[in-house]
Structure formats: structure tokens, C-alpha cells
Amino acid sequence: MLTAKGKYSLKALTHLAALEPGETTQAIEIAESNNIPKKFLDAILGDLRNAGIVYSRKGPGGGYMLARAPRDVKIGHVIRTIDGPLAPIACASRTAYRPCSDCKDVKSCTVRLMMTKVRDAMSDVLDRVTLADMVAMGD
């Protein structure tokens, strides 16, 4: 499930995607426009900056902007950056696999097999959709 942090990161990114190329905005404007708690948004923007998804500039005329074009930002990458693996349970994850302590046979576990299908379906959608695609959905 998408966490509040993941949801707010997508809201913030769609806000930034609406700016003219090279234009910046302050975190407080993003927070107020999208009903996101400012302190929470500051942490999210820091994570997005560290991942190279957003760029921040200090001083007069500073603020936040996308580090690359919206068409080059995959939603799956954003969600993994903020929330971690897409798999609903650890034994179905490709990047953070951990076997369940109660599982006797990982290879034939029907729960793991089903959740692997869920992970694959989510990944298929989220890794194809870009920030530009997401913004266009609202138009």
C-alpha cells in the first residue's frame, strides 16, 4: 500500500511538474497548495533531492524544481525511493527479499506466489508511467 509519504511525494512532484522549465517554488507553497504538513514535506523533498529527482537552490529566487523532465521521472522509481520495495510482503520482493519465518516451502507457498503476481502487476504499471503521464491524467 502507498504510504502517506509516498502519496505526498507524488503530489509534490506533480506540483513541480506544473512549473515552467527552470522555475522554482518554495516548499511552503507546495505544502499549502497540496495540503501537506510542511515539516513532513521538508523531509520528503530532502529524500527526493538525495535521489536526484528534485533540485534545490538556496538564496533569493531559490526553491525546488524537478532535476529532470517529467517524462524522464518514472513513478515506480519515486515510490521505491520513498516507500521501498513494491512487493506487499518481503518474500515477494526482488530487491529486499526475506523469507517468512512461518513458511515451510518457499517455492510452493501460494501466498508468496500470489503476492509475486501483485508485485509484478504493480511494477508493470508504475515502471511504465512517467510523471508527465500522471500529470496528463488530471487534464
Beta strands, then each sheet from edge to edge (+ up, - down):
strand 1: 54-57
strand 2: 63-66
sheet 1: 1+ 2-
end
